[in-house]
Amino acid sequence: MKLETYLKINKIPVATFAGLVGVDRCAVYSYFLSKKGEPRKFPSPETMRKIINVTNGHVTPNDFYDLSAVKQLEGLPLFSENQVGFIMNN
């Protein structure tokens, strides 16, 4: 679940959440997805662990990425036949 969604559903103010994970509220806002579908900033590994703990695992590292493009690629081969041949022969 996206962090912004988690906070809205649980009616947790950004400033309160920021205090729980040890960052300022500007940092929390920077973790929300931009209009381009990308976070403006990623939490540090330490902060990410705190986010996972505070949200009881409802927000995970994957939630900081727009994976819709990946879903569109499902079922497509990861490598072309030429790439596979090159890899196997080298």
C-alpha positions in Angstrom: 0.0 0.0 0.0 1.3 3.4 -0.8 2.4 5.5 2.2 0.1 8.4 1.4 -2.9 5.9 1.1 -2.0 4.3 4.4 -1.9 7.6 6.2 -5.2 8.7 4.7 -7.0 5.4 5.5 -5.7 5.4 9.1 -6.2 9.1 9.5 -2.6 9.6 10.7 -1.3 13.2 10.3 2.0 13.4 8.4 3.6 15.2 11.3 2.6 12.4 13.7 3.9 9.7 11.3 7.1 11.6 10.8 7.7 11.6 14.5 7.1 7.8 14.7 9.7 7.1 12.1 12.2 9.7 13.1 12.1 12.1 10.2 10.6 15.5 9.6 7.2 16.0 7.9 8.9 17.4 4.8 10.8 14.0 4.4 7.5 12.1 4.6 5.9 14.3 1.9 8.9 13.7 -0.3 8.2 9.9 -0.1 4.8 10.3 -1.7 4.7 9.6 -5.4 5.0 12.5 -7.8 2.7 13.2 -10.6 5.0 11.2 -12.8 4.4 8.1 -10.6 7.9 8.2 -9.0 8.8 9.1 -5.4 10.7 12.4 -5.1 12.9 10.8 -2.5 13.4 7.2 -1.2 13.6 6.5 2.5 17.0 5.4 3.9 17.2 1.7 4.8 16.9 2.6 8.5 13.8 4.7 7.9 12.3 2.1 5.6 12.6 -0.5 8.4 10.8 1.9 10.7 8.1 2.5 8.1 7.5 -1.2 7.8 7.4 -1.6 11.6 5.1 1.4 12.2 2.7 0.3 9.4 2.8 -3.4 10.5 4.0 -4.3 7.0 1.3 -2.5 5.1 3.8 -0.3 3.5 6.9 -2.0 2.0 9.8 -1.0 -0.2 7.9 -2.0 -3.3 5.3 0.5 -2.6 7.7 3.3 -3.4 7.8 2.3 -7.0 5.2 2.6 -9.8 5.2 -1.0 -10.9 2.4 -0.5 -13.5 5.0 -0.6 -16.3 6.3 -3.9 -15.0 2.8 -5.4 -15.1 2.5 -4.4 -18.7 5.6 -6.4 -19.4 4.4 -9.6 -17.7 4.5 -12.6 -20.1 7.2 -11.0 -22.3 10.6 -12.7 -22.3 13.3 -11.0 -20.3 15.9 -11.6 -23.0 15.6 -11.9 -26.8 16.8 -15.1 -28.5 19.9 -13.3 -29.6 20.7 -12.2 -26.0 20.2 -15.7 -24.7 22.4 -17.1 -27.4 25.1 -14.6 -26.6 24.9 -15.3 -22.9 25.0 -19.1 -23.4 28.0 -18.9 -25.7 30.1 -16.7 -23.5 
